[in-house]
């Protein structure tokens, strides 16, 4: 027995040493590729500074993929090299930390901490679980509907992601979905799709919409107010939401049982009987937040079968297994009431920003202050609850837009790809698909969505007039595909949502795969819209 244990120990050590060597090899390969690119400067039309930025970014991407260092450490190394090697200004490299975006994210993350520590997040999760049937299908619909309804109310996608991702994870925990398992990943994807898909269809759902509208000629802006914009984009919204619902169900709704299926699948004479009904809260403690494996859930099933007296339920009835569901956790506590008041006022002020002109950042930071004043959170909770390493990574990653602009990479990209846009103008289907595909590719290099759309429209608006296409169609086609999270640095909303739950709900590798699926549905939505836009006289 001792020899076997020693053998296993040596085998583990060998594997760990092999992984360490692979990481070191990847680190060296990434650094070497960057050094060769910078030294030889082989790309025509690029300055030394722009080439150096590209080389350093390639190295950072290799390190991020292989996990050579913690993500935020690699980001810091990249930022330092931008300044020291590429000669990028400190102001551009760390511009995000002086912007409203970073401070808004800080306030959103803190709101999440307050909702969690006060118990309000758990109460809302239980309420959603109770109102919707406790099936994966219905919870996916709940996530899609929640994101779509909240879309027009809060103009920051990142804030919505930071707020709703912890809620989605809480719901998954309450239902016993294994974190980073298929169903938890599906819930995360549904949450992200719900928040993002409505953005291109309603101008107020994102600051990017306002930025895109500003790039359109004055006569086109008069033609597309918020109502007409939504009408023109409505088929795309319907198609994308419907396709993603079925794809999420097909990809994540099969092959993995819920950890609390032991509760849901129990015979009616054992669990469903009035004297033996277990509350959803009790089952979630066994199979949700303390979930460690399917075996433990099987143990909980045996415990429930052996239990002769259970706490009576006072809630509704699940339509699938006739099991009673509790109303919640009792009356709202004083802390929950204070947190609820803060979140309601904050959301209302965010939604009505066009009327009172108080910036979302100021509102968010005021909410942060009131959480301390009203003793919803304290300093230890603030220090431990907010993911500071994630905020550091996000700040540096979002600063890539300013770095690329200073290095001249944005202009070079658009000049290089300009002929491709011209070649697509003859066929409306190829035109919208081409703009979408080129947008996906270029977003690896032009990190800022707003910067990309501004650059693109500066080129496409004159072209649209020459080929008889309404510039709105071209702008919308790019906006529909401008979201991408193949690499984390590409999307502020994805970064905010992913790190609001510390990456615990779903693996990035799985979500990156779904990014390709989501973008394919966005392209399909554009294809469906072509005859509709032709009927409207836009094409």
C-alpha positions in Angstrom: 0.0 0.0 0.0 2.8 2.4 0.9 4.6 1.7 -2.3 1.4 2.4 -4.3 1.0 5.7 -2.5 4.6 6.7 -3.1 4.2 5.7 -6.8 1.1 7.9 -7.1 2.9 10.8 -5.4 5.9 10.5 -7.8 3.5 10.4 -10.8 1.8 13.6 -9.6 5.1 15.3 -9.2 6.2 14.2 -12.7 3.0 15.6 -14.1 3.4 18.9 -12.2 7.0 19.2 -13.4 5.9 18.6 -17.0 3.2 21.3 -16.7 5.8 23.7 -15.3 8.2 23.0 -18.1 5.4 23.5 -20.7 4.5 26.8 -19.2 8.1 28.0 -19.2 8.4 26.9 -22.8 5.3 28.8 -23.7 6.5 31.9 -21.9 9.8 31.7 -23.7 8.1 31.1 -27.1 5.8 34.1 -26.6 8.7 36.4 -25.5 10.8 35.2 -28.5 8.0 35.8 -31.0 7.6 39.3 -29.7 11.3 40.0 -29.8 11.6 38.7 -33.4 8.7 40.8 -34.6 9.9 43.9 -32.9 13.5 43.4 -34.1 12.7 42.7 -37.7 9.6 44.9 -38.1 8.4 42.9 -41.2 4.9 44.5 -41.5 4.6 47.1 -44.2 3.0 50.4 -43.2 3.6 49.9 -39.5 6.0 52.0 -37.4 8.3 50.6 -34.9 6.0 51.6 -32.1 3.0 49.9 -33.7 5.0 46.7 -34.4 6.2 46.7 -30.8 2.7 47.0 -29.5 1.6 44.1 -31.7 4.5 41.9 -30.6 4.0 42.6 -26.9 0.2 41.9 -27.3 1.0 38.5 -29.0 3.3 37.6 -26.1 0.6 38.5 -23.6 -2.0 36.5 -25.4 0.2 33.4 -25.4 0.9 33.9 -21.7 -2.9 34.3 -21.0 -3.8 31.2 -22.9 -1.1 29.0 -21.3 -1.4 30.5 -17.8 2.2 31.3 -17.4 1.4 33.9 -14.8 -1.8 35.0 -13.1 -3.8 37.0 -15.6 -3.4 40.3 -13.9 0.3 39.9 -13.5 0.7 39.2 -17.3 -1.4 42.4 -17.9 0.9 44.4 -15.7 4.0 43.0 -17.6 2.3 43.9 -20.9 1.6 47.5 -19.7 5.1 48.0 -18.5 6.5 46.8 -21.8 4.2 49.1 -23.7 5.7 52.0 -21.8 9.4 50.9 -21.7 9.8 49.1 -25.1 7.1 50.5 -27.3 7.3 54.1 -26.0 3.5 54.4 -25.3 2.7 57.1 -22.8 1.7 56.2 -19.3 -1.5 58.1 -19.7 -2.6 56.0 -22.7 -1.5 52.7 -21.2 -3.4 53.2 -17.9 -6.1 55.5 -19.3 -9.0 53.2 -18.1 -8.1 53.9 -14.5 -8.8 57.6 -15.1 -12.0 56.9 -17.0 -15.6 56.6 -15.8 -15.7 53.0 -17.0 -13.4 51.6 -14.3 -15.0 53.5 -11.5 -18.4 52.5 -12.7 -17.3 48.9 -12.6 -15.9 49.3 -9.1 -19.3 50.6 -7.9 -21.1 47.7 -9.8 -18.9 45.1 -8.2 -19.5 46.7 -4.8 -23.3 46.6 -5.4 -22.9 42.9 -6.0 -21.0 42.5 -2.7 -23.8 44.4 -0.9 -26.5 42.3 -2.5 -24.7 39.2 -1.5 -23.7 40.0 2.1 -27.1 41.5 2.9 -28.9 38.3 1.7 -30.9 40.2 -1.0 -29.2 38.3 -3.8 -30.2 35.0 -2.4 -33.7 36.2 -1.8 -34.1 37.3 -5.4 -32.6 34.0 -6.6 -35.2 32.1 -4.6 -38.0 34.4 -5.9 -37.0 33.8 -9.6 -36.7 30.0 -8.9 -40.2 30.1 -7.3 -41.9 32.2 -10.1 -40.4 30.1 -12.9 -40.7 26.4 -12.9 -37.5 24.8 -11.6 -36.4 23.4 -14.9 -33.3 24.4 -16.9 -35.6 25.4 -19.8 -37.5 27.9 -17.8 -34.5 29.3 -16.1 -32.8 29.9 -19.4 -36.0 31.8 -20.5 -35.8 33.7 -17.2 -32.3 34.8 -17.9 -33.1 35.9 -21.5 -36.1 37.8 -20.4 -34.4 39.5 -17.5 -31.5 40.7 -19.6 -33.8 41.9 -22.4 -36.1 43.8 -20.0 -33.3 45.5 -18.1 -31.6 46.4 -21.4 -33.1 49.8 -22.0 -33.0 50.8 -18.4 -29.2 50.8 -17.7 -26.9 52.1 -20.5 -23.8 50.2 -19.4 -23.6 46.6 -20.5 -20.7 46.0 -18.2 -22.7 47.2 -15.2 -25.6 44.9 -16.1 -23.1 42.0 -16.5 -21.5 42.7 -13.1 -25.0 42.8 -11.4 -26.7 39.9 -13.1 -23.8 37.3 -13.2 -23.8 36.8 -9.4 -27.6 36.5 -9.6 -27.4 33.9 -12.3 -24.8 31.9 -10.2 -27.0 32.2 -7.2 -29.9 30.7 -9.1 -27.7 27.9 -10.4 -26.5 27.2 -6.9 -30.1 27.1 -5.6 -31.0 24.6 -8.3 -27.9 22.5 -7.5 -26.2 23.1 -10.9 -22.5 22.1 -10.6 -20.4 25.2 -11.0 -18.6 25.2 -14.3 -20.8 22.3 -15.4 -22.9 22.3 -18.5 -26.1 23.8 -17.0 -24.3 26.5 -15.0 -22.4 27.4 -18.2 -25.8 27.5 -20.1 -27.3 29.8 -17.5 -24.2 32.1 -17.8 -24.5 32.1 -21.6 -28.2 32.9 -21.4 -27.6 35.8 -19.0 -24.9 37.2 -21.3 -27.0 36.8 -24.4 -30.0 38.4 -22.8 -28.1 41.5 -21.7 -26.2 41.9 -25.0 -28.7 41.1 -27.7 -31.1 43.9 -26.9 -28.3 46.5 -27.0 -28.1 46.9 -30.8 -31.9 47.2 -31.1 -32.5 49.9 -28.5 -30.2 52.9 -28.5 -30.5 53.6 -24.8 -29.4 50.0 -23.9 -25.7 50.9 -24.4 -23.5 54.0 -24.7 -22.2 52.3 -27.9 -25.7 52.9 -29.5 -25.4 56.6 -28.8 -21.9 56.6 -30.2 -23.1 54.8 -33.4 -26.0 57.2 -33.9 -23.6 60.1 -33.6 -21.6 58.8 -36.6 -24.7 58.8 -38.9 -25.4 61.8 -41.2 -27.9 64.3 -39.8 -30.7 63.2 -42.2 -30.3 59.6 -41.2 -30.4 60.5 -37.5 -33.7 62.2 -38.1 -35.0 59.1 -39.9 -33.9 56.8 -37.0 -35.3 57.9 -33.7 -35.4 55.3 -30.9 -38.8 53.9 -32.1 -37.9 53.5 -35.8 -34.5 52.1 -34.9 -36.2 49.4 -32.8 -38.7 48.6 -35.6 -35.9 48.2 -38.1 -33.8 46.0 -35.8 -36.7 43.9 -34.3 -36.4 40.9 -36.7 -32.8 40.6 -35.8 -33.6 40.6 -32.1 -36.3 37.9 -32.4 -34.1 35.6 -34.6 -31.0 35.9 -32.4 -32.9 35.3 -29.1 -34.9 32.4 -30.5 -31.8 30.7 -32.0 -29.8 31.1 -28.8 -32.6 29.7 -26.7 -32.7 26.5 -28.8 -28.9 26.3 -29.0 -28.4 26.7 -25.3 -30.9 24.0 -24.6 -29.3 21.7 -27.2 -25.7 22.3 -26.0 -26.2 22.6 -22.2 -29.6 21.2 -21.4 -28.8 17.6 -22.0 -26.3 15.0 -20.6 -25.9 16.5 -17.1 -28.4 16.0 -14.3 -29.0 18.7 -11.8 -27.3 18.1 -8.5 -30.8 18.5 -6.9 -32.5 16.0 -9.2 -32.4 13.8 -6.2 -35.0 16.2 -4.8 -37.0 16.8 -8.0 -37.1 13.2 -9.1 -38.0 11.7 -5.7 -41.2 9.7 -5.7 -44.3 11.6 -4.7 -45.0 9.4 -1.7 -41.6 10.2 -0.3 -40.9 13.8 -1.1 -44.1 15.3 -2.5 -46.2 14.2 0.4 -47.2 17.1 2.7 -45.4 15.6 5.7 -42.2 15.0 3.9 -41.7 18.1 1.7 -38.2 19.5 1.8 -37.9 23.3 1.3 -36.0 24.5 -1.7 -33.7 26.3 0.7 -32.8 23.1 2.5 -32.1 21.2 -0.7 -30.0 24.0 -2.1 -27.8 23.9 1.0 -27.2 20.2 0.3 -26.9 20.4 -3.5 -26.2 24.1 -4.3 -23.7 26.3 -2.6 -22.1 23.4 -0.8 -22.2 21.1 -3.8 -19.1 19.0 -4.2 -20.2 16.3 -6.5 -23.0 14.1 -7.7 -22.2 11.5 -5.0 -23.0 14.0 -2.3 -26.4 14.8 -3.8 -27.1 11.0 -3.9 -26.4 11.0 -0.2 -28.8 13.8 0.3 -31.5 11.8 -1.4 -31.0 9.0 1.0 -31.2 11.4 3.9 -34.4 12.8 2.6 -35.9 9.4 2.2 -35.0 8.5 5.8 -36.4 11.8 7.2 -39.8 11.3 8.6 -40.6 14.9 9.7 -39.7 17.9 7.6 -40.3 21.6 7.9 -43.7 22.4 6.3 -43.7 24.5 3.2 -45.6 27.8 2.7 -45.0 28.6 -0.9 -46.3 27.7 -4.4 -46.2 24.4 -6.2 -43.8 23.4 -9.0 -45.7 22.3 -12.0 -43.3 19.5 -12.8 -43.1 17.5 -9.6 -45.8 19.0 -7.5 -43.3 19.8 -4.8 -44.0 22.8 -2.6 -41.7 25.7 -3.0 -41.2 28.2 -0.1 -42.0 31.9 -0.5 -38.5 32.8 0.5 -36.5 33.5 3.7 -39.2 35.2 5.7 -39.7 39.0 6.0 -37.1 41.4 4.6 -34.4 42.2 7.2 -33.5 45.8 7.9 -30.2 45.4 6.0 -32.0 43.9 3.0 -34.5 46.8 3.0 -31.7 49.3 3.0 -29.9 47.4 0.2 -33.1 47.1 -1.8 -33.7 50.9 -1.5 -30.1 51.6 -2.6 -30.3 49.3 -5.6 -33.8 50.6 -6.7 -32.7 54.3 -6.5 -29.5 53.5 -8.3 -31.2 51.7 -11.2 -33.8 54.4 -11.5 -31.1 57.1 -11.7 -29.1 55.1 -14.2 -32.3 54.6 -16.4 -33.2 58.3 -16.3 -29.7 59.7 -17.0 -30.8 61.4 -20.2 -33.2 63.6 -18.2 -31.1 64.5 -15.1 -27.6 64.3 -16.7 -26.0 62.8 -13.6 -23.3 60.4 -14.9 -23.7 56.7 -14.2 -20.3 56.7 -12.5 -21.4 59.4 -10.0 -24.6 57.5 -9.2 -22.7 54.3 -8.7 -20.1 55.8 -6.4 -22.9 57.5 -4.4 -24.5 54.1 -4.0 -21.1 52.7 -2.8 -20.9 55.5 -0.2 -24.5 54.9 1.0 -23.8 51.2 1.5 -21.1 52.2 4.0 -23.2 54.9 5.6 -26.2 52.6 6.0 -24.0 49.8 7.2 -24.9 47.4 4.5 -21.2 46.5 4.1 -18.1 47.3 6.1 -14.5 47.8 5.3 -13.5 44.1 5.7 -16.4 43.0 3.4 -15.3 45.7 0.8 -11.7 44.5 0.9 -12.5 40.8 0.7 -15.7 40.9 -1.5 -14.5 43.1 -4.4 -12.2 41.2 -6.8 -9.4 43.6 -6.9 -7.1 41.5 -9.1 -9.9 41.3 -11.7 -10.4 45.1 -11.6 -6.7 45.5 -12.2 -6.8 43.2 -15.2 -9.9 44.8 -16.6 -8.4 48.3 -16.3 -5.3 47.4 -18.2 -7.1 45.3 -20.8 -9.6 48.0 -21.6 -6.7 50.5 -22.0 -5.6 48.6 -25.1 -7.9 50.8 -27.1 -6.0 54.0 -26.2 -2.7 52.1 -26.7 -3.6 51.1 -30.2 -4.9 54.6 -31.1 -1.6 56.2 -30.0 0.5 53.6 -31.9 -1.6 54.2 -35.1 -2.8 50.7 -35.3 -6.4 51.6 -35.8 -5.8 53.7 -38.9 -3.6 51.0 -40.4 -6.2 48.3 -39.9 -8.9 50.3 -41.6 -6.7 51.2 -44.6 -5.6 47.6 -45.0 -9.2 46.3 -45.0 -10.8 49.1 -47.0 -10.7 47.3 -50.4 -12.5 44.3 -48.9 -15.5 46.4 -47.9 -15.6 47.9 -51.4 -15.7 44.5 -53.0 -18.8 43.5 -51.0 -21.0 46.4 -51.9 -22.6 44.8 -55.0 -24.6 42.1 -53.1 -26.7 43.0 -50.0 -26.3 39.6 -48.4 -22.6 39.6 -48.9 -22.4 43.2 -47.8 -24.0 42.6 -44.3 -22.3 39.3 -43.8 -18.9 40.7 -44.9 -19.2 43.6 -42.6 -20.1 41.2 -39.8 -17.2 38.8 -40.4 -14.6 41.6 -40.9 -15.8 43.2 -37.7 -15.2 39.9 -35.8 -11.7 39.7 -37.2 -10.7 43.3 -36.6 -12.0 43.4 -33.1 -9.0 41.3 -32.1 -6.9 44.3 -32.9 -9.2 47.3 -32.3 -10.3 46.6 -28.8 -12.7 49.5 -28.2 -16.2 48.9 -29.6 -16.8 52.7 -29.8 -13.4 53.3 -31.5 -14.0 50.6 -34.0 -17.5 51.8 -35.0 -16.2 55.4 -35.3 -13.4 54.3 -37.6 -15.6 52.0 -39.6 -18.4 54.5 -40.1 -15.9 57.2 -41.1 -15.1 54.9 -44.1 -18.5 53.3 -44.7 -20.7 56.4 -44.7 -19.3 57.9 -47.9 -19.3 54.4 -49.5 -22.9 53.9 -48.5 -23.9 57.0 -50.4 -22.1 55.9 -53.5 -23.7 52.5 -53.6 -27.2 53.5 -52.6 -27.3 51.8 -49.2 -28.6 53.5 -46.0 -25.6 54.0 -43.7 -27.8 52.7 -40.8 -27.7 49.2 -42.3 -23.9 49.2 -42.4 -23.6 50.6 -38.9 -26.1 48.1 -37.5 -24.4 45.2 -39.3 -21.1 46.1 -37.5 -22.8 46.8 -34.2 -24.5 43.4 -34.3 -21.1 41.6 -34.5 -19.0 44.0 -32.5 -19.3 41.9 -29.4 -16.8 39.1 -29.1 -15.2 37.4 -26.1 -12.9 34.8 -27.8 -10.2 36.6 -25.8 -11.2 38.1 -22.5 -9.7 41.6 -23.3 -12.1 42.0 -26.2 -15.3 42.7 -24.3 -15.9 44.8 -21.2 -19.3 43.2 -20.6 -17.8 39.7 -20.7 -14.9 40.8 -18.4 -17.3 42.4 -15.9 -19.7 39.4 -15.9 -17.0 36.7 -15.8 -15.0 38.3 -12.9 -18.1 39.4 -11.0 -18.3 35.7 -10.1 -14.6 35.2 -10.0 -14.8 32.9 -13.0 -16.4 30.3 -10.8 -19.6 29.8 -12.8 -18.3 28.8 -16.2 -14.9 28.1 -17.8 -13.6 30.7 -20.2 -12.7 28.0 -22.7 -16.3 26.8 -22.8 -17.7 30.3 -23.1 -15.2 31.2 -25.8 -16.7 28.3 -27.8 -20.1 29.6 -27.3 -19.0 33.0 -28.5 -18.6 31.5 -32.0 -22.1 30.1 -31.7 -23.5 33.4 -30.7 -21.8 35.3 -33.4 -23.1 32.8 -35.9 -26.7 33.5 -34.7 -26.0 37.2 -35.1 -25.0 36.7 -38.7 -28.1 34.6 -39.3 -30.2 37.4 -37.9 -28.6 39.8 -40.5 -29.4 37.5 -43.3 -33.0 37.3 -42.3 -33.2 41.1 -42.1 -32.0 41.7 -45.6 -35.4 41.2 -47.4 -37.1 43.1 -44.5 -34.7 46.1 -45.0 -35.2 45.9 -48.7 -38.9 46.2 -48.1 -38.3 49.2 -45.9 -36.2 50.8 -48.6 -32.9 50.7 -46.7 -31.2 48.4 -49.1 
